[in-house]
Amino acid sequence: MAAQVSPRNWNDARVSKPRNYRASFGAQTFDDRELKQLGRTHSSADIPATFQQLRGAGFENISFDLIAGLPNQTLSGWRRNLDQALQLKPDHLSLYLLDVHEGTPLADQIRTGMRQKPDDDLAGEMYQVMVDEVCAAGYEHYEISNFSLPGFASRHNTKYWTGAPIMAWLLRAFVRRAAPCWSNERDAAKYVQVIEQEGSPVVERTDLNEEDAARSRSFLGAFDAWVGSGRVRKRFGSDLRDRYVSDLGRLVEAGLIEFDERLMRLTKRGRCVE
């Protein structure tokens, strides 16, 4: 993570200035014990060092991520993580709840009892603390796990939730246009193999009809700060509340979503429910 950053080539006319780009790196946690538990090779001291290297190299837009809900992580420990992150004043923060994937060392350790299973209720409390403290520090909560200072929201993230067309190539690429959508092989060795044997790395393809596309747009938009009913009406010819009146009514009654005149969003409670 703490790779050396050198500005020596940025005076070359062929290289864009770093202020035109966002530099992102994975911090995960400021707790060395937790970093070791995650199998990370960097230390907590590397995080501010890397941040300052990037600033010194000329980057005016820097982002890093933190993970909440780690095994044995406490609420007070999570608050310390947030405090140290905010002291650096990054332009963008990605703050995730731990997602344990089958087949990973952490999943194996939890299954065998070597590590404690993450506490979902505690993780939800950490999420609420995260939202309150980061927003109080002047950040905009523009997407369910992402925060930015005004003007620094990620255009890449926003494309996913607004339904904008996405084109991508090579390993693990996901491509979305109006229809269809498809994704490429994720494993590097298999990617090369299917290219050589079949000429295409596509392993999954989805054709969406209008109804499926409308549902997808509404669902994905909920991960953004707001879903604009007008945008959905313009694209699909009807308002969200007209199209899904029964389903949305139940979600409103459960306190999971809320509306104003034109927009829908997840409530704080709704953002914690999978």
MIBA-261626 format. One record per residue (C-alpha): residue in three letters; z, y, x; chain; residue number from 0. Coordinates in Angstrom, 1 decimal, decimal comma, padded with zeros to 4 digits. Layout:
REM MIBA-261626
+---------+--------+--------+--------+--------+-----+
| residuo |     c3 |     c2 |     c1 | cadena | num |
+---------+--------+--------+--------+--------+-----+
|     ALA |      Z |      Y |      X |      A | NUM |
...
+---------+--------+--------+--------+--------+-----+
This chain:
REM MIBA-261626
+---------+--------+--------+--------+--------+-----+
| residuo |     c3 |     c2 |     c1 | cadena | num |
+---------+--------+--------+--------+--------+-----+
|     MET |  000,0 |  000,0 |  000,0 |      A |   0 |
|     ALA |  001,0 |  002,5 |  002,7 |      A |   1 |
|     ALA | -002,4 |  002,5 |  004,4 |      A |   2 |
|     GLN | -003,1 |  005,4 |  006,7 |      A |   3 |
|     VAL | -005,0 |  008,2 |  005,1 |      A |   4 |
|     SER | -007,2 |  010,3 |  007,4 |      A |   5 |
|     PRO | -009,1 |  013,4 |  006,3 |      A |   6 |
|     ARG | -011,3 |  013,5 |  009,5 |      A |   7 |
|     ASN | -014,5 |  012,5 |  007,7 |      A |   8 |
|     TRP | -014,1 |  014,8 |  004,7 |      A |   9 |
|     ASN | -015,7 |  017,7 |  006,4 |      A |  10 |
|     ASP | -018,9 |  015,7 |  006,5 |      A |  11 |
|     ALA | -021,3 |  017,1 |  003,8 |      A |  12 |
|     ARG | -022,0 |  013,6 |  002,6 |      A |  13 |
|     VAL | -018,4 |  012,9 |  001,6 |      A |  14 |
|     SER | -017,0 |  014,5 | -001,5 |      A |  15 |
|     LYS | -013,7 |  016,4 | -001,1 |      A |  16 |
|     PRO | -010,6 |  014,4 | -002,1 |      A |  17 |
|     ARG | -009,6 |  016,9 | -004,8 |      A |  18 |
|     ASN | -012,5 |  015,7 | -006,9 |      A |  19 |
|     TYR | -010,9 |  012,2 | -007,1 |      A |  20 |
|     ARG | -007,7 |  010,7 | -008,3 |      A |  21 |
|     ALA | -005,8 |  008,5 | -005,7 |      A |  22 |
|     SER | -003,8 |  005,7 | -007,3 |      A |  23 |
|     PHE | -001,4 |  003,2 | -005,7 |      A |  24 |
|     GLY |  001,0 |  000,6 | -006,9 |      A |  25 |
|     ALA |  004,6 |  001,6 | -006,3 |      A |  26 |
|     GLN |  006,2 | -000,9 | -008,8 |      A |  27 |
|     THR |  009,8 |  000,0 | -008,1 |      A |  28 |
|     PHE |  011,9 |  002,1 | -005,7 |      A |  29 |
|     ASP |  014,4 | -000,8 | -005,4 |      A |  30 |
|     ASP |  013,8 | -002,9 | -002,2 |      A |  31 |
|     ARG |  015,5 | -005,9 | -003,8 |      A |  32 |
|     GLU |  013,1 | -005,8 | -006,7 |      A |  33 |
|     LEU |  010,1 | -005,3 | -004,5 |      A |  34 |
|     LYS |  011,0 | -008,4 | -002,5 |      A |  35 |
|     GLN |  011,5 | -010,3 | -005,8 |      A |  36 |
|     LEU |  008,0 | -009,3 | -006,8 |      A |  37 |
|     GLY |  006,6 | -010,5 | -003,5 |      A |  38 |
|     ARG |  005,4 | -007,0 | -002,5 |      A |  39 |
|     THR |  004,9 | -006,2 |  001,2 |      A |  40 |
|     HIS |  005,8 | -002,5 |  001,1 |      A |  41 |
|     SER |  009,3 | -001,0 |  001,0 |      A |  42 |
|     SER |  010,7 |  001,8 | -001,2 |      A |  43 |
|     ALA |  010,4 |  004,2 |  001,8 |      A |  44 |
|     ASP |  006,6 |  003,6 |  001,9 |      A |  45 |
|     ILE |  006,2 |  005,1 | -001,6 |      A |  46 |
|     PRO |  007,1 |  008,8 | -000,8 |      A |  47 |
|     ALA |  005,5 |  008,4 |  002,6 |      A |  48 |
|     THR |  002,2 |  007,3 |  001,0 |      A |  49 |
|     PHE |  002,4 |  010,0 | -001,5 |      A |  50 |
|     GLN |  002,9 |  012,7 |  001,1 |      A |  51 |
|     GLN |  000,0 |  011,2 |  003,2 |      A |  52 |
|     LEU | -002,3 |  011,6 |  000,2 |      A |  53 |
|     ARG | -001,2 |  015,1 | -000,5 |      A |  54 |
|     GLY | -001,6 |  016,0 |  003,2 |      A |  55 |
|     ALA | -005,1 |  014,5 |  003,1 |      A |  56 |
|     GLY | -006,0 |  016,9 |  000,3 |      A |  57 |
|     PHE | -005,7 |  014,9 | -002,9 |      A |  58 |
|     GLU | -004,7 |  017,1 | -005,7 |      A |  59 |
|     ASN | -004,6 |  014,3 | -008,3 |      A |  60 |
|     ILE | -002,3 |  011,4 | -007,4 |      A |  61 |
|     SER | -001,0 |  008,6 | -009,6 |      A |  62 |
|     PHE |  001,2 |  005,6 | -009,0 |      A |  63 |
|     ASP |  002,8 |  003,0 | -011,3 |      A |  64 |
|     LEU |  006,2 |  001,6 | -012,0 |      A |  65 |
|     ILE |  007,3 | -001,6 | -013,8 |      A |  66 |
|     ALA |  010,3 | -001,8 | -016,3 |      A |  67 |
|     GLY |  011,9 | -004,9 | -017,5 |      A |  68 |
|     LEU |  012,1 | -006,8 | -014,2 |      A |  69 |
|     PRO |  014,5 | -009,8 | -014,1 |      A |  70 |
|     ASN |  018,1 | -008,5 | -013,5 |      A |  71 |
|     GLN |  016,9 | -004,9 | -013,7 |      A |  72 |
|     THR |  019,5 | -002,6 | -015,3 |      A |  73 |
|     LEU |  019,0 |  000,5 | -017,5 |      A |  74 |
|     SER |  020,7 |  002,6 | -014,8 |      A |  75 |
|     GLY |  018,4 |  001,1 | -012,2 |      A |  76 |
|     TRP |  015,4 |  002,0 | -014,3 |      A |  77 |
|     ARG |  016,7 |  005,6 | -014,7 |      A |  78 |
|     ARG |  016,9 |  005,9 | -010,9 |      A |  79 |
|     ASN |  013,3 |  004,7 | -010,6 |      A |  80 |
|     LEU |  012,2 |  007,4 | -013,0 |      A |  81 |
|     ASP |  014,3 |  010,1 | -011,3 |      A |  82 |
|     GLN |  012,8 |  009,3 | -007,9 |      A |  83 |
|     ALA |  009,3 |  009,2 | -009,3 |      A |  84 |
|     LEU |  009,7 |  012,5 | -011,0 |      A |  85 |
|     GLN |  011,1 |  014,1 | -007,8 |      A |  86 |
|     LEU |  007,7 |  013,5 | -006,2 |      A |  87 |
|     LYS |  005,9 |  015,2 | -009,1 |      A |  88 |
|     PRO |  002,8 |  013,1 | -009,2 |      A |  89 |
|     ASP |  000,0 |  014,3 | -011,4 |      A |  90 |
|     HIS | -000,2 |  011,1 | -013,3 |      A |  91 |
|     LEU |  002,2 |  008,1 | -013,9 |      A |  92 |
|     SER |  001,4 |  004,6 | -015,2 |      A |  93 |
|     LEU |  004,7 |  003,1 | -016,5 |      A |  94 |
|     TYR |  004,4 | -000,5 | -017,6 |      A |  95 |
|     LEU |  006,7 | -003,1 | -019,2 |      A |  96 |
|     LEU |  006,7 | -006,4 | -017,2 |      A |  97 |
|     ASP |  004,2 | -008,9 | -018,5 |      A |  98 |
|     VAL |  004,9 | -012,4 | -017,2 |      A |  99 |
|     HIS |  001,7 | -014,4 | -016,8 |      A | 100 |
|     GLU |  001,6 | -018,1 | -016,8 |      A | 101 |
|     GLY |  000,7 | -019,6 | -013,4 |      A | 102 |
|     THR |  002,3 | -016,8 | -011,4 |      A | 103 |
|     PRO |  005,2 | -017,4 | -009,1 |      A | 104 |
|     LEU |  007,5 | -015,3 | -011,3 |      A | 105 |
|     ALA |  006,6 | -017,3 | -014,4 |      A | 106 |
|     ASP |  007,4 | -020,5 | -012,4 |      A | 107 |
|     GLN |  010,7 | -019,1 | -011,2 |      A | 108 |
|     ILE |  011,8 | -018,1 | -014,7 |      A | 109 |
|     ARG |  010,8 | -021,5 | -016,1 |      A | 110 |
|     THR |  012,8 | -023,3 | -013,5 |      A | 111 |
|     GLY |  015,8 | -021,0 | -013,9 |      A | 112 |
|     MET |  015,5 | -019,4 | -010,5 |      A | 113 |
|     ARG |  015,0 | -016,0 | -012,2 |      A | 114 |
|     GLN |  016,5 | -014,6 | -015,4 |      A | 115 |
|     LYS |  014,1 | -014,3 | -018,3 |      A | 116 |
|     PRO |  013,4 | -010,6 | -019,0 |      A | 117 |
|     ASP |  015,5 | -009,1 | -021,9 |      A | 118 |
|     ASP |  013,0 | -007,8 | -024,5 |      A | 119 |
|     ASP |  015,6 | -005,6 | -026,2 |      A | 120 |
|     LEU |  016,6 | -004,0 | -022,9 |      A | 121 |
|     ALA |  012,9 | -003,5 | -022,0 |      A | 122 |
|     GLY |  012,5 | -001,7 | -025,4 |      A | 123 |
|     GLU |  015,4 |  000,6 | -024,5 |      A | 124 |
|     MET |  013,9 |  001,2 | -021,1 |      A | 125 |
|     TYR |  010,6 |  002,2 | -022,8 |      A | 126 |
|     GLN |  012,4 |  004,8 | -025,0 |      A | 127 |
|     VAL |  014,2 |  006,2 | -022,0 |      A | 128 |
|     MET |  010,9 |  006,4 | -020,1 |      A | 129 |
|     VAL |  009,2 |  008,3 | -022,9 |      A | 130 |
|     ASP |  012,0 |  010,8 | -023,4 |      A | 131 |
|     GLU |  012,7 |  011,6 | -019,7 |      A | 132 |
|     VAL |  009,1 |  011,8 | -018,5 |      A | 133 |
|     CYS |  008,0 |  013,9 | -021,5 |      A | 134 |
|     ALA |  011,0 |  016,2 | -020,9 |      A | 135 |
|     ALA |  009,7 |  016,7 | -017,4 |      A | 136 |
|     GLY |  006,5 |  018,2 | -018,7 |      A | 137 |
|     TYR |  004,2 |  015,2 | -018,8 |      A | 138 |
|     GLU |  001,9 |  014,4 | -021,8 |      A | 139 |
|     HIS |  002,2 |  010,9 | -023,2 |      A | 140 |
|     TYR | -001,5 |  010,5 | -023,8 |      A | 141 |
|     GLU | -001,7 |  006,7 | -023,9 |      A | 142 |
|     ILE |  000,9 |  004,0 | -024,5 |      A | 143 |
|     SER |  001,7 |  003,3 | -020,8 |      A | 144 |
|     ASN |  000,3 |  006,5 | -019,2 |      A | 145 |
|     PHE |  001,6 |  010,0 | -018,7 |      A | 146 |
|     SER |  000,0 |  013,0 | -017,1 |      A | 147 |
|     LEU |  000,6 |  016,6 | -016,3 |      A | 148 |
|     PRO | -001,7 |  018,8 | -018,5 |      A | 149 |
|     GLY | -005,3 |  018,4 | -017,5 |      A | 150 |
|     PHE | -004,8 |  015,2 | -015,5 |      A | 151 |
|     ALA | -005,2 |  012,5 | -018,2 |      A | 152 |
|     SER | -007,4 |  009,6 | -016,9 |      A | 153 |
|     ARG | -010,9 |  009,7 | -018,3 |      A | 154 |
|     HIS | -011,2 |  006,0 | -017,4 |      A | 155 |
|     ASN | -008,2 |  005,0 | -019,5 |      A | 156 |
|     THR | -009,3 |  007,1 | -022,4 |      A | 157 |
|     LYS | -012,7 |  005,4 | -022,6 |      A | 158 |
|     TYR | -011,1 |  002,1 | -023,6 |      A | 159 |
|     TRP | -009,2 |  003,5 | -026,6 |      A | 160 |
|     THR | -011,8 |  005,9 | -027,9 |      A | 161 |
|     GLY | -014,6 |  003,3 | -028,0 |      A | 162 |
|     ALA | -016,8 |  005,1 | -025,5 |      A | 163 |
|     PRO | -019,5 |  002,9 | -024,0 |      A | 164 |
|     ILE | -018,5 |  001,2 | -020,7 |      A | 165 |
|     MET | -020,9 | -000,2 | -018,1 |      A | 166 |
|     ALA | -019,6 | -002,2 | -015,2 |      A | 167 |
|     TRP | -020,8 | -004,6 | -012,6 |      A | 168 |
|     LEU | -019,5 | -007,3 | -010,3 |      A | 169 |
|     LEU | -016,3 | -009,4 | -010,4 |      A | 170 |
|     ARG | -014,1 | -009,1 | -013,5 |      A | 171 |
|     ALA | -016,3 | -006,4 | -015,0 |      A | 172 |
|     PHE | -016,1 | -005,8 | -018,7 |      A | 173 |
|     VAL | -019,0 | -004,1 | -020,4 |      A | 174 |
|     ARG | -018,8 | -002,5 | -023,8 |      A | 175 |
|     ARG | -021,5 | -000,7 | -025,8 |      A | 176 |
|     ALA | -021,9 | -000,4 | -029,5 |      A | 177 |
|     ALA | -022,6 | -004,2 | -029,5 |      A | 178 |
|     PRO | -022,4 | -006,7 | -028,0 |      A | 179 |
|     CYS | -019,5 | -006,7 | -025,5 |      A | 180 |
|     TRP | -019,3 | -009,1 | -022,5 |      A | 181 |
|     SER | -017,2 | -009,9 | -019,5 |      A | 182 |
|     ASN | -017,9 | -011,4 | -016,1 |      A | 183 |
|     GLU | -016,3 | -014,3 | -014,2 |      A | 184 |
|     ARG | -012,9 | -013,3 | -012,8 |      A | 185 |
|     ASP | -012,6 | -015,9 | -010,0 |      A | 186 |
|     ALA | -014,5 | -014,8 | -006,8 |      A | 187 |
|     ALA | -015,6 | -018,3 | -005,8 |      A | 188 |
|     LYS | -016,8 | -019,1 | -009,3 |      A | 189 |
|     TYR | -018,5 | -015,7 | -009,6 |      A | 190 |
|     VAL | -020,7 | -016,5 | -006,6 |      A | 191 |
|     GLN | -021,3 | -020,1 | -007,9 |      A | 192 |
|     VAL | -022,6 | -019,0 | -011,4 |      A | 193 |
|     ILE | -024,7 | -016,3 | -009,9 |      A | 194 |
|     GLU | -026,4 | -018,8 | -007,6 |      A | 195 |
|     GLN | -026,8 | -021,5 | -010,3 |      A | 196 |
|     GLU | -027,4 | -019,5 | -013,5 |      A | 197 |
|     GLY | -028,3 | -016,0 | -012,3 |      A | 198 |
|     SER | -025,7 | -014,3 | -014,5 |      A | 199 |
|     PRO | -021,9 | -014,0 | -014,1 |      A | 200 |
|     VAL | -021,3 | -013,4 | -017,9 |      A | 201 |
|     VAL | -018,6 | -015,9 | -019,2 |      A | 202 |
|     GLU | -017,7 | -014,3 | -022,5 |      A | 203 |
|     ARG | -019,9 | -012,5 | -025,0 |      A | 204 |
|     THR | -018,8 | -010,9 | -028,4 |      A | 205 |
|     ASP | -021,1 | -009,6 | -031,1 |      A | 206 |
|     LEU | -019,3 | -007,3 | -033,5 |      A | 207 |
|     ASN | -020,5 | -006,5 | -037,0 |      A | 208 |
|     GLU | -019,6 | -003,1 | -038,5 |      A | 209 |
|     GLU | -016,4 | -004,3 | -040,1 |      A | 210 |
|     ASP | -015,2 | -005,9 | -036,8 |      A | 211 |
|     ALA | -016,2 | -002,8 | -034,9 |      A | 212 |
|     ALA | -014,2 | -000,5 | -037,3 |      A | 213 |
|     ARG | -011,1 | -002,7 | -037,0 |      A | 214 |
|     SER | -011,5 | -002,8 | -033,2 |      A | 215 |
|     ARG | -011,9 |  001,0 | -033,0 |      A | 216 |
|     SER | -008,8 |  001,5 | -035,2 |      A | 217 |
|     PHE | -006,7 | -000,9 | -033,2 |      A | 218 |
|     LEU | -007,7 |  000,3 | -029,8 |      A | 219 |
|     GLY | -007,3 |  003,9 | -030,8 |      A | 220 |
|     ALA | -003,6 |  003,3 | -031,6 |      A | 221 |
|     PHE | -003,0 |  002,8 | -027,9 |      A | 222 |
|     ASP | -004,2 |  006,3 | -027,4 |      A | 223 |
|     ALA | -002,0 |  009,2 | -028,4 |      A | 224 |
|     TRP | -003,8 |  009,6 | -031,8 |      A | 225 |
|     VAL | -006,6 |  007,9 | -033,8 |      A | 226 |
|     GLY | -008,8 |  010,6 | -035,3 |      A | 227 |
|     SER | -009,8 |  009,6 | -038,8 |      A | 228 |
|     GLY | -012,7 |  012,0 | -038,7 |      A | 229 |
|     ARG | -014,2 |  010,2 | -035,7 |      A | 230 |
|     VAL | -013,9 |  006,9 | -037,5 |      A | 231 |
|     ARG | -015,4 |  008,3 | -040,6 |      A | 232 |
|     LYS | -018,3 |  009,8 | -038,6 |      A | 233 |
|     ARG | -018,9 |  006,4 | -036,9 |      A | 234 |
|     PHE | -018,4 |  004,0 | -039,8 |      A | 235 |
|     GLY | -018,8 |  006,2 | -043,0 |      A | 236 |
|     SER | -015,2 |  005,9 | -044,4 |      A | 237 |
|     ASP | -011,7 |  007,0 | -043,6 |      A | 238 |
|     LEU | -009,2 |  004,6 | -042,1 |      A | 239 |
|     ARG | -006,8 |  005,0 | -045,1 |      A | 240 |
|     ASP | -009,6 |  004,2 | -047,5 |      A | 241 |
|     ARG | -010,8 |  001,2 | -045,6 |      A | 242 |
|     TYR | -007,4 | -000,3 | -044,8 |      A | 243 |
|     VAL | -005,1 |  001,2 | -047,4 |      A | 244 |
|     SER | -003,0 | -002,0 | -048,0 |      A | 245 |
|     ASP | -002,5 | -002,9 | -044,3 |      A | 246 |
|     LEU | -001,8 |  000,7 | -043,2 |      A | 247 |
|     GLY |  000,7 |  001,2 | -046,1 |      A | 248 |
|     ARG |  002,8 | -001,7 | -044,9 |      A | 249 |
|     LEU |  002,8 | -000,4 | -041,3 |      A | 250 |
|     VAL |  003,9 |  003,0 | -042,5 |      A | 251 |
|     GLU |  006,7 |  001,5 | -044,6 |      A | 252 |
|     ALA |  007,8 | -000,5 | -041,6 |      A | 253 |
|     GLY |  008,0 |  002,7 | -039,5 |      A | 254 |
|     LEU |  005,4 |  001,5 | -037,0 |      A | 255 |
|     ILE |  002,7 |  004,2 | -037,6 |      A | 256 |
|     GLU |  002,5 |  007,7 | -039,0 |      A | 257 |
|     PHE | -000,2 |  010,1 | -040,2 |      A | 258 |
|     ASP | -000,8 |  013,8 | -040,4 |      A | 259 |
|     GLU | -003,7 |  015,2 | -042,3 |      A | 260 |
|     ARG | -006,4 |  013,9 | -039,9 |      A | 261 |
|     LEU | -004,8 |  011,6 | -037,4 |      A | 262 |
|     MET | -002,8 |  008,4 | -037,1 |      A | 263 |
|     ARG | -000,6 |  007,3 | -034,2 |      A | 264 |
|     LEU |  002,0 |  004,7 | -033,4 |      A | 265 |
|     THR |  005,6 |  005,7 | -033,8 |      A | 266 |
|     LYS |  008,1 |  005,2 | -030,9 |      A | 267 |
|     ARG |  009,2 |  002,0 | -032,7 |      A | 268 |
|     GLY |  005,6 |  000,9 | -033,1 |      A | 269 |
|     ARG |  004,8 |  001,3 | -029,4 |      A | 270 |
|     CYS |  007,5 | -001,3 | -028,6 |      A | 271 |
|     VAL |  006,1 | -003,9 | -031,0 |      A | 272 |
|     GLU |  003,5 | -006,4 | -029,7 |      A | 273 |
+---------+--------+--------+--------+--------+-----+
